[in-house]
């Protein structure tokens, strides 16, 4: 999911930075899968525990689901 889809879903298309901040502060990020959110440019973007871990989690999930 991309940030722009989240801001449209909440009805505030100018809230990308606020959404990113909220996602980055999520203390239970793996249980609530904010790591799946990527920037509208397609880049991984920030993550509380680093972009390397975020990328690894996305790759692991894709391998397990065959996506």
C-alpha positions in Angstrom: 0.0 0.0 0.0 1.2 3.5 -0.8 0.9 6.6 1.4 -1.3 8.3 -1.2 -3.9 5.5 -0.9 -3.9 6.0 2.9 -4.4 9.7 2.7 -7.2 9.3 0.2 -8.9 6.7 2.4 -8.8 9.1 5.4 -10.1 11.9 3.2 -7.0 14.2 3.6 -4.9 14.1 0.5 -2.3 16.6 2.0 -1.6 14.3 5.0 1.2 12.3 3.5 3.8 13.5 6.0 1.5 13.0 9.0 0.7 9.4 7.8 4.4 8.7 7.4 5.1 10.1 10.9 2.4 7.9 12.4 3.6 4.8 10.6 7.2 5.5 11.7 6.1 5.7 15.3 4.1 2.5 15.3 5.6 0.5 18.3 4.0 -2.8 17.1 4.9 -2.4 13.5 5.1 -6.1 12.6 1.7 -6.9 14.2 0.1 -3.9 12.5 1.7 -4.1 9.1 2.8 -0.5 8.5 6.0 -1.9 6.9 3.9 -2.7 3.8 3.4 1.0 3.1 5.7 2.4 0.5 6.2 5.9 -1.0 4.2 6.8 -4.0 7.5 6.9 -5.9 7.8 3.2 -5.2 10.8 3.6 -2.9 10.8 1.8 0.4 11.0 5.0 2.5 11.5 5.3 6.3 10.8 2.7 8.9 11.4 2.7 12.6 13.8 -0.2 12.5 15.5 0.8 9.2 14.8 0.5 5.5 16.9 -2.7 5.3 14.6 -4.5 7.8 11.5 -3.1 6.1 12.7 -4.4 2.7 13.6 -7.8 4.2 10.1 -8.1 5.7 8.4 -7.2 2.5 10.6 -9.7 0.6 10.0 -12.4 3.1 6.2 -11.9 2.9 6.3 -11.9 -0.9 8.3 -15.2 -0.9 5.8 -16.9 1.5 2.7 -15.7 -0.5 4.2 -16.2 -3.9 3.6 -12.6 -4.8 
